[in-house]
């Protein structure tokens, strides 16, 4: 899968209907060849925990920040101000 691939937007809470499980994520990572990759997770706490079931050492820079601060943090990176 190319890194530039744009994913369709979704609004699903982890654990809710239609959300991915840690096992499914692990299988996807294996199938796509990312199971042993270094990972940075830019998501909320529950998604970070699920990702760390696959990539235990995954970095999660905005973890612990409220959603407003997370969005601000990511905007700085997106805009090249980091």
Secondary structure in CASP SS format (residue, H / E / C, confidence):
PFRMAT SS
TARGET T0000
AUTHOR 0000-0000-0000
METHOD secondary structure of the structure
MODEL  1
X C 1.00
X C 1.00
X C 1.00
X C 1.00
X C 1.00
X C 1.00
X C 1.00
X C 1.00
X C 1.00
X C 1.00
X C 1.00
X C 1.00
X C 1.00
X C 1.00
X C 1.00
X C 1.00
X C 1.00
X C 1.00
X C 1.00
X C 1.00
X C 1.00
X H 1.00
X H 1.00
X H 1.00
X H 1.00
X H 1.00
X H 1.00
X H 1.00
X H 1.00
X H 1.00
X H 1.00
X H 1.00
X C 1.00
X C 1.00
X C 1.00
X C 1.00
X C 1.00
X C 1.00
X C 1.00
X E 1.00
X C 1.00
X C 1.00
X C 1.00
X C 1.00
X H 1.00
X H 1.00
X H 1.00
X H 1.00
X H 1.00
X H 1.00
X H 1.00
X H 1.00
X H 1.00
X H 1.00
X C 1.00
X C 1.00
X C 1.00
X C 1.00
X E 1.00
X C 1.00
X C 1.00
X C 1.00
X C 1.00
X C 1.00
X C 1.00
X C 1.00
X H 1.00
X H 1.00
X H 1.00
X H 1.00
X H 1.00
X H 1.00
X H 1.00
X H 1.00
X H 1.00
X H 1.00
X H 1.00
X H 1.00
X C 1.00
X C 1.00
X C 1.00
X C 1.00
END
